[in-house]
Amino acid sequence: MFRLLIWIALIVAAVWLWRRLKNPAAAQPPSQSETQPMVRCAHCGLHVPQREAQESAGNWYCSTRHLELGPRQSDQ
């Protein structure tokens, strides 16, 4: 009976170790370096990752079209 329990424990440990080695990235939480800062488009207000946005005169834009149109003027 004791041998059976040892074999079961060894099989469970082997399966656990195999799964852990097979997919190590899933066990780790995402690091801070993977997150991207978000910026708001000065024309439409859409939030986009900074690396995909375009900057001009301190304003960020989501597309070339909005960069050409410039910041939205308030209607007040």
N, C-alpha and C positions, 0 to 999 in steps of 0.2 A: 504494500500500500504506500509506503514511504517513497519507494522508487517511482511510482506513478505520479505522486505529487511533485517530485523533483523534475520529471520529464515535462509535466504540464507547465511548471514555472519556467523551465528553460525555453520551451516553445513560445510562451507568451513574451518572454524577454527578447527572444530573437525576432519575433514579428514586430514588436515595438521598436527595436533598434533598426531594423530594416526600413520601416516606414519613416523613421526620423532621418535616416541617412538619405533616403530616396527623395524627400521633399524638405530640405532644410529651410528654405525661404519662407514657407508657410508658418513655421513655428516662431519666426521673429517678427515683431511689430515693425511697421514702416518707420524709417528714421526721419529726422527733421530735414535732412539734406534732400529728400525726395519731394518735399512740399514746395510749391511755387508761390511767390507773393502775387496777390491779385491787385489789379488797378482798375479804376472806373473810367469808362469812356467819357470824355468831356462833352461829347455831342449827344449820345443817346442814354448814357448812364449804365450801360452793360458792363459787368465785371468780367475781365479776361485775365489770363495769366500774363504776368509782366513780360515774359519772354516772347509772347505772341503779339503784344501790343506795340503801337508806334508812338513815339514821344516827340512833341514839338512845343517849344517855349514853356516847358514845365507842365504841359497837359498831356494826358495819355488818350489814345484813340484805339478803337477796336478794329478799324479798317482804314485803307488808304482813302476811301471815299469820305469818311467822317473826318479824316485828317485834312482833306481839302476843304471841307465845309467849315471847319473850325468849331469852336465851342458854341453850344446852343445859347442863343440870347433869351433871357427871361422875358415873358410877355406881360410883365406887370407894369 
